[in-house]
């Protein structure tokens, strides 16, 4: 009898817990596409990234040109001149690598620029999602865009437009 009572209480507690949880979805791609500041920040990042990539490519081309000239002139150079040219080529290649790391490395200029432009927008979105969650009583809000395991979800639990409205971009 005790086992049945304990089992019954556990089952009821499990059902109450399952019923109490409310879930929602937000489509971050949709939200971000509807925020003009995000599009402008992305465009700015693309422009600066392309400029820096051209700069890195120019230094690499210089190194390639130096190497081709070295190969063409190699027969006429003394051992000392060869060594000096090789060191210059290696130094130019190293400069290109360092420049690429400086701009595109894990803590590079592009990372810092992205942090300064995108992070405030992400923080605003997070705060808006949090407000929607608190107001509507959701325990969890999933990102539909990044969750590949969601096959189908009812449009009724999508709060993307509410998040946009909280951010001042009513749909």
N, C-alpha and C positions, 0 to 999 in steps of 0.2 A: 504494500500500500504506500509506504514511504517513497519507494522508487517511482511509482506512478505519479505521485504528487510532485516530486522533484522534477520529473520529466515534463509534467504539465506546466509547471512554473517556468522552467527553462524555455519551453516552446513559446509560451506567451511573451516572455521577455524578449525572445528573439524576434517575434512578429512585431512587437511594439517598437523595437529598435529599427527594424526594417521600414516600418511605416513612418517613422519620425524623420527619416533622412530624406531631404529634398535635393535633387540634382538639377543642374542646368548646363547649357552649352553656350559658348561664345565662339564665334568664328573670327579669330584674330586677323586673318588675311583680309576679310571683309571690313573689319573695323579700321585696320591700318590704311586700306585703300580709300576710305572715306574721310581720312584726316589729311587735309592739304599740307600741314606742317611736316608730316612724315614723308610725303612725296617730295617736297622741296629739300628736305634733309637728305633723302636718298639721292636725288639729283646732284646735290652738292658733293656728296661722298663719291659718286661716280666720276664727276669732273676732276676732283682732286686726285682720285686714284689713277685715272688715265694720265694726268699730268706727271705724277710720280713714276708711273710705269714707263712713260716715254723717256724720262730722265735716266732711269735704270737701263733701258734699252740702248740709249745713246752711249753710255759708258761701256756697255757690253760690245757695242759695235766698234768703239775705239779700240778695245782690247783685241777684237777679231782682226781689225785692220792692222794693228801693230804686229800681230802674229803672222798674217799673210806677208807683210813687208819683210819681216824677219826671215821667213822661209825663202822669199825671193832673193834676199841679200846674203843669206847664210854662207854661201860659197866664198864670198868676198871678205867675210869678217874673220878677225883673229879670234882665238879662244877667249880672250879677255872681253872683246866686244860682244861675242855671242853670249857670254855669261851676263854681261850688263843688260843686253836687250831682253834676255829671258827673265831677269829680275824685274825689269820694267813691265813686261807683259804680265807676270804673276802679280805684281803690285796693282796693275790696272784691273785685273780680274778680281782681286781681293777687294778693291774699291767698289766694284759693281755689286759684289756679294754683300758687303757691309751696307751699301746704300739700300739694297733690296730689304735687308733685315731691318734697317732703320725705319723704313716706310711701312713694310708689310709684315714685320715680325710680330710675335705674340704680344709684345708691349710697344709696338711701333706706332708711328704717327697716325696711321689709318685707324688703328684700334682706339687711340685717344680721341681722334676726331669723331669717330662713331659714338663713343661714350658721351661726348659733349653734346652731340646733336640728337641722338636717338634716346638716350637714357631718360631725359625729362618727359618725352612723349610716352615712353613705356611706364614711367611712374604714374603719370596722369591716368593712363588706361587701367593700371593696377588699382588705383584708388577708386576709379569709377566702377570697376568690377566688384570691388569690396563693398561699395555703397549699395549696389544692386543686390548683392548677396545678403547684406544685413537687412535691407528693407523688405526683401521677399522671403527671407528665412531659409536660404539655401546653405547647406553644409559644404557642398562642393560645386564648383563650376569648372567644367572641363573645356579645354581648347579644342574645338572641332577641327581646326586646320592642322594641328600637329598630332592629333591622335588618329593613327592609322587603323586602330582596332574598332573604331565606331563605324559600323556598317550602315545603320539606320538610326535616326533619332527624330522624334516628333518635333515639328517646327514650333510647337507650343512651348518647348523648354529652351528654345534659342533666345538668349537675352542680348544678342549683338546690337539690335537697334536701341535697346534701353541703355546700353553702355554708351553708344554714340550720343544719345540724348543727354546723358549725364555730362558728357564732354562738351556739349553745346553744338553738336552736329546732328540735329534732328532729322530723322528719315521718315 
